[in-house]
């Protein structure tokens, strides 16, 4: 379609929080919090934990000093201390870093939490989003698929994020299928409709894309991308109208051709009928025969 506007921004990872709220995030960007999302209470996270992964030790000393020897001592000490804590501590600290949009720091803590407690669905979901942010779509798909086996509260977000990873790999058909599974679990998941619309647009499934864009605007009427989405909707409807007119023109042309053929066949039938009548008549005419006495 000529003059096609930019495809609406595909929604990124969706993160679960308390009370079933979630945060849409543009992949690689800054997390956007929902207006009514409860803010996390200010609390002390375990100092030194990120040092295990080579984090900046100066940020995690007990008193915030930057004396090299003391920093090293504190980090080494706390690395040993954290080894004695369970999955809960790893998860809490990993989740805190994840919410702060620090995927590189959160990754090793959440991986440790997953090893200690493979039944926590949020750990799989967080890691899937982290791998997605770090550019490893296949690893994200693998961990999210594993998480589906234990998912109960956020199965829709597992399907949704798997769809995002597949979309990033240009596997639009399978991505669209994952978005469909997400909305089958939770029909009030607007971003899944938007992303499925974009996937269907890539697959040239105009009717499906039109339906999804329309439904998305019904669910999220104040979306800032509304003008672009409405322009695409207009182009898709115009394409539908053009296709219907072209189909009608073809149908009319085919009908005219069939009528012409039928007329030709009828004329040939009339000729055949006349020939048959003449032939029969010729056979029944009396024949003059001389009869000798």
N, C-alpha and C positions, 0 to 999 in steps of 0.2 A: 504494500500500500504506500503510495507516494505521499510525502508530507507527514509521515508517521512520527509522532512525538516520542521523546525518550520513554522507554519502558519504566513504569513506576518502580521506585526503589524497592528491591526485594528485602523483606524483613529478615533480620538476622536471628541469632540464637535467642531462645526464650528460657529464662531461668526461674525455677520455682522458689518461692519464699513462704513464710508462715502464712497460714490462712488462704492458701491456694492462689495468692497473688503471684505475678511473674513480671519480669522486666524484659521488654524487647531490647535487643542490642544489635546495632549495626556491626557486622563482623569487622573486627580490627579497630572499632571506634570506641568512643566513651559510652559506658552504659547509661541508658535513659531510665530514670526511675519513674514509676507511676505516681501521680499526685497524691493518691491516698495510700501509698505503700508505707507501712509503719517503719519509722527510722530505727535502725539498730541502736541499742543503748551503748553509750560510750563505755568501753571496758578495756582492760589490759589484755592484750593477746600475749601468749607465751613468748617472752623475749628470746631471741637467739635461734628460733626454729629455722628461719630461712637460711641461716648460715650453713646448714647442712648442704644446701644446693649452691653455695658460693654467693649468697646474698651479701649486701653491704653490712659488715659487722657493726660499723659505727652507729647505725640506726637502731640496733637492738641490744645495746648495753643497758645495764640496770639504771645508770644515771645519765645516759646520753653523752658520755665523754668520748673523746676521740684519741685517747692515749693508746698507741698501738699495742703495747703488751697487754694492757688490761682488756682491751677489746678482744684480742685473740683468746685470752684466758676465759673470758665470759662465754664466748661462743663455743669453745671446746667443752667447757663445763656443761652448758645447756644442751649441747648436742648429746652428751652422755645422759643427762637428765631426761630428755624427751624420749630416749630409747626405752625408758621405763614406763612411759605412759601408754595407754591403750589407743584403740582406733578413734575413740571419742575425741581425744585431744588433737590427734592428727586432723580429724575431720573439722573440728571447730576452727582451728587455725587456718586450715586450707580454705574453708568456706569464707572466713574473714578476708583473706587475701583475694579470693575469687570475686567477692562483692566489691572489693576495691579496684577491680579490673587489673589484677597483677597475675596473669595466667602462668607466667614462667615460675614465679615464686610459689603459687598454689599447687602446681602440678605434682611435685614430689611428695608433698604432704597428703594430698588426696589419693595418690597411688598407694602410699603406705596405709592409709585408712581403708582403701578397698581390699588390700591384702588381708587386713585384720578383720574386716567386717564386710564380706561379699554380699550381704543381704540388704545393704543400704542403697536404695534406688537413687537417692539424690547424689551419691558419690559418682555413680555411672554417668548421670546426666551432667554434672559439673565437669567431669573429665572429658566427656564428649564435646562439650562446648569449648573447653580449653584447647583440646587438640584441633578443633575447628579454627579457633583464633590463632593458633600457632602454625596453621597452614598444612596440617596433616589430616586431610579429609578421610583417608582410608582408615587410619587409626581411630578417628572419631566414629566412623560407621561401625567399626568392630566393637568398640566399647559400648556404644549405644545399643547395638543388637544384643550384646550380652545382658545389658541392663533390662531389656524388654522381658527377660525371663523372670525378673523379680519385681518389675514395675507394677504398681497398684494405683497410686494417686496421680501420677504424671505420665501415664502411658501416651497421652495425646502429644506431650512435648517431646517424648522420645521419637515418635513417628515424624513430628514436625522437624526436629533437628537432623534426623537422618535424611529427610527430604532436602534440607538445605545443603548438606554435604554432597548429596547426589547432584543437586542443581549446580554446585560449584564445579563438578566434574563433567558437566554438560550431559548428564544422563537424565534428560528431561522427562522421559516416559516413566522411569521408575520413581523419579522425584515426585511427579504428579500423583502416582499411586500412593506414595507415603503421605502426601498432604491429604489425600482422600481418606486414608486410614485415620489420620489425626482428627479430621472433622467428623468422622464416624463415631469417634470416642467423645469428642466435644464439639458440638455444632456451633458453639459460640466462640470460635477461635479465629478472629478476623484475619490475622496475618497468614494463616494457612490458605485461606481463599485467595488472598492477593498473590502469594507465591505460586499457587496452583494455576491461577490465571496467567501469570508470566510464563510458567512452564508450558501451558497449553498454547500460548501465543507462539513460543518457539517451535512447537510441534504443528503449527498451522491449524490447530483445532479452534477455529474462530467462534463457533457456537458456544463451546464450553468456556472459552476465555471470556466471552461477553457475559455469560451468566455469572461467572465468578467475580468479575470486576463490578457488576451491578450489585451483587449481594454484599461485596466488601463495603461499598459506599453506604449501603443500608445499615450495616453494622457499625461503621465508623464514618458518619457523615461529615465530621469536622476534620478529616484528615487533610494535612497541608498539601498532599499530592492530588487532591481532588480535581483541580483543573486539568492536569495531565491525564488522569484516569478517565475523566469525562471526554476528553478529546479522543482517546483511544476507543472508548465506547461508541462515539459518533462515527469513527472510521470503520469500526467493525459492523455497525448497523448499515452503513452505506454499502459496505462490501456484501452484506447479506442481501440488501435490496438489489444490487447489481447482479448478484448470482441468481436471484429469483427471476429478474427480468430476462436475463440471458437464458435461464432454463425455460421460461415461458416462450421466448422467441424460438428456441430450439424445438419445443413441443409443437408450436404452431407450424413451423417449417416441416416437421415430421408428419403432422396431420395432413398438411396440404399435399405432401408427396404421396402419402398413403391414399388419399382421395383420388389423386391422379391415376395411381396404379389400379385402384378398384374400378374406376371409370373405364380404364383401358380393358380390364378383365371383363367387365359387363358387356362392352361392345363386341369383344371377341366371342362371348357367349351368345349374343344375339345372332351373329353371323353363323355360328355353329348350328343354332336352332333352325335358322332359315335353310341352311344346306341340308339338314336332316329332313325337314318337311318336303323339300323339293325331291330329295332322294326317294322318300317313301312314296310320294305322289307319282313319280316316274315309274316306280315298280308296280303300281296298281292300275295304270292306264290300260284300256283294252287294246289288244293287238289284233290287227286285221290278218286273218289267216285264210288263204284260199283252200276250200274243201272240195275235193274232187268227188263227183258222184261215182 
